[in-house]
Amino acid sequence: MKEKIGFIGLGAMGSGMAANLLAKGWPLAVVAHKKREAVERLRALGATEVTTPKELALASDVILLCVTGSEQVQQLLTGPTGILAAGKPLLLIDCSTSNPAITIKLAEELSQTGIMLVDAPLARTPKEAAEGKLDVMAGGTPEAIARARPILEAFAARIVETGAAGTGHTMKLLNNFVSMGYSAIYSEALMIAAKANLTPQVFDSVLRGSRMDCGFYQAFFDFVLNRNENAQRFAMANALKDMSYLASLAQALQAANPIGAAVRNSFASAVASGRGQSFVPALSDVIADLNGVSLTGARDTAG
């Protein structure tokens, strides 16, 4: 018999993950959050709906969380309608991008209540979530990860065991640091190019196919060149949140991270300008605007 799964966080990633769990035979219960569309689709596929995290815990053996970060996770756990109010031993799989320091402390606290925690943050996009081809970084005890693995395999093509609780979230922050760092470098380089009368098309003609090319570059430039708003569906407000978590982690480790601070400042500028809900590649427009140039109106000097 498959364990009963509860799922909270039916956003762009979570809805695809939940649909894959149903498709692969896992009994699923869900809690609605902001929008009804995903809930109705999942109910049509066989999911049941409950109204509170406590009810979800009572109906489940395992709960998956796919929310924004540590603050939201803690809100779901506590209070009279929270998961802990059910007083039930569970496996809790946190697929959010959370603060590792909080995750480590939380894992210890939950273990005293009979709840095992696996931090299992995600890489890739909503497209891969729908296709069941996400990458997962999994931290926790060997027992907890062994129990979580068949569930994660329902929506993941690759699962990397990172070590103890908190290491999955640490690795996710490092992964996002690299990708957001690329985004900040691309954006600043494009701005300087525009000020020097070089278009994004010329820039791309040099980097594409070179050693500097990669899948992340191609997705970023699908927005820059083709204005594909869905090329990388990750909000700049979330990027700022993750880079703030990274700064907290570096401080706790007494590590100097000046590059991390610079990347964080780039996204802080975007959020301060009112573009926090725009997706990450739009950082290129923000940095260009701040410097008085446009990436869309430049003359193609290659022609």
N, C-alpha and C positions, 0 to 999 in steps of 0.2 A: 504494500500500500504506500502510495506517495504521501509525503507530509502535506498538511494543509498550509497554504501560503497566504499571508496577508501582505498587501502592497499599499504604500502611501507615497504619492508623488507622481501623478500621472501626467507629467508634462511632456515636452518634446522627446525626451529619452525614455521616461518611465512608461509611457503608453505603449511603445513598441516592445519594451522588455516584458511588460505584463501580457501582451498579446502572444508573445512567444512562449511564455509559461503555460498559457491555456492551450496553445497549439500542441505542446509536448506533454499534455495530460496532467498538469499539476492543478489540483483544486485551488481556486483563487478567490479571495475576498478583497474588496477594495474600499477605500474611503475617498469620497469626493473632496476636492480642494477648491479650486477657483472656477473651473469650467466643467460643464456637464457632458460635453461631446465625447470625451475619452471614456467616461464612465458608461455612457449609453452604448458605445461600441463594444466595450468589454462585457457588459451584461448580455448583449446579443450573442457574444461568443461563449457565454456560459459562466461568467463571473457572478458572484453575489456581492451585494453592497451593504455595508454597515455605516453607522453614522458617526462613530467616535473611535479614536485609537484604542480605548479600553475595550470596546466591543470587538474590535478587530483582533486584539490579543486573545480574548476569550474564545474566538472562533478559529484560531490559528496555532500551528506548531512553530512556524517560522515567519518573521516579519521582515520585509525588505523596505528600506527607506531610500527614496531617490529625491531628496529635497536640496535646498540651496547649500546649507552648511551647518556648522555646529549649533548655532542659535536655534535653528528650526528643529534639529534633532532633539535638543533638550526640551523644547516646548512640547513636542509630541510625547516625550517620555513622562513628563511631570503633570501634576494637577489631578483633580478628581476624575477627569475623563481621559487621562493619559495612559500610556501602555503599562506603566508600573502599577497603576491602580488595579489592574486585573490580578496582581499577585500570583502570576503564573510563570513557571520556567519556560524559556523560549530560546530560540536561536535568532539573534538580531543581526541582519546584514545591512550595513550602512554603505550604500552606493553613492552617497553625497561626497562632495569635496569639502572635508571638514578640517578643523585645526588639529594636528596630530597630538599636541599636548593635552587637549581636551579629550581626545579619543582614548589616549592611554589611561588617563584618570577614570574615564567613564567605564572602560573595560573592567577595571579593578572593582569599581563600585557595583557594576551590574553582576559580576561574578558572585558577589555576596548574596544576591537575590535569586540565584539559579539561572540567570540569563547569560548566555555566551554571546560575545560580540565578535563579528568579523567586519573589519573595515575593507570594503571592496569597491573603491572608486573606479570610474570608467574612463576609457579613452576611445576616441573616434566620434561619430556624429549620429544624429537621429536616423539617418539612412541605414547605418549599420545596426542600430538598435532594432529597427523594424525587420532587418534581414537576419537577426540573430548572430551578428558577427562583431560584437564589441570586443575590446580588450579590457581585461579586469586585472587590477593589482590587489591581491588579497593578503591581509594581515590578520593574524590570530593564532590561537593554539592549533596544533596539528589536528586535534579532535574536532574543533569547530570548523576548520577549513575542509576537512574530509566530509563533514556533514553538509557544508555549503556547496561543495564543488558540483554535484549533480544538478543543483538548482541554478548555479551560475552558468553551467553548460547549456542551459536552455536558451540563453541570449548572448553567449560569448563564444567567439572563435578561439580566443587565447586567454588563458588564466595564468598569471605569474604570481607564485607565492613569494611574498617579500619578507616574511619573518613574523615577529610578534605583533600583537595589536598595536596599531598606530603606524606601522611601517608602510602599509598600503597608502594611507593618507599622506605620509611623508613623500613617498615616491610619486604620488599624483601631483603634489605641489611642485616637485622638481620637474616633472614632465611639463606642467603648465608654465613653469618659469622659462623653460627652453622655448616652448611654442610662443608665449607672449613676448619673449625676448626677440625672437625672429620678427614678430609683428611690429614691434617698436623700431627695429633696425630697418625693415622694409619701408615703413612709413617715413622715417627720417630721410632715408636715402632717396625716396621718391620726391620728397619735398625739395631737397637740394637739387635734384635733377631738374625739377620744374623751374626753380629759380635760375638754373643755368640753361634754360630753353631746351632741355631734353625731355621728351614725352615718356609716359609709362610704356608705350609700345617699343620705343628704342631701348629702354631699360630692360624690358622683358626679352627682347631679341638677343641680348647679350647673355642674360642669366639662364634662360630656358635651354635645357639640354646640356648645360655646363655642369661642373662639379658642385655648383651652388644650387642646383635644381633639386627639388624633392616634392613629395606629395603635399606637404604643408604649403610650400611656395605656390604650387599650382592652384590649390584651393583659394589661397589669399588673393592671387592675381586673377582668379575667375571673377572676383568682385571688382578689382581695380580696373580690369580691361573690359569686362562684359557687364558690369553692374549687377551681377547675380547676388541678390540679397541673401540667398540661402546657401551660399557656398560654404560658409562656416557659421553655423547657428549657435553662437556662444556670445552672450551679451557682455559688453565692456564693463558693466557694473559687476558682473561675476568675476571677470578678469581682475578687476581692482580688489575685490574681496580675496581672491586667491593670492595675489601678490602681497596683500596685507597679512594674510596667514603666514606666508613665507618669511616676511620681515619678523614676525613674532617668533617663528621657529629659529631663525638665524640669531636673534637676540638671546633666546634661551640657550642656544649652543655656544654663545659668545663668539660668533662668526661674523666677520666683517663682510658685507655683501653690497658693495657700491653699485654693481650692475643691477642687482635686484631693486635697489632704491630708484635707479634711473627708469627702469621698466615700470615700476609702480607709479612714478610721477607722470609718465606718458598717459597711463590709463586714468589717473586722477584728473588730469587736464580734460580728458574726454568726458568723464562723468560731470565735472564742474561746468562744462559747456552745454550740458543738457542732453548729451548723446549716450547716456549710460545704458539705455535699452537697445541701442544699435549694436549690430554684431561686430566682432573683433576687426574684420578687414576695414571697416569704416574708420578705424583709427587713422588710416592713411589720409582720409579727407579732413579729419580734425587737425592733424599736424600741418597739412597743407594750408588750411584756412587760418590757423594761428600765425602762419608766416606770409599771409597775403598772396598765396598762389592757389591755382585750381588744377586738379589732376584730370578733369573732364573737359576743360576748355582749351587745353594747350594745343598749339599747332604741331602736327607730326613733322618734325624736321628731317625725318628719313625719306620723305616723299619727294 
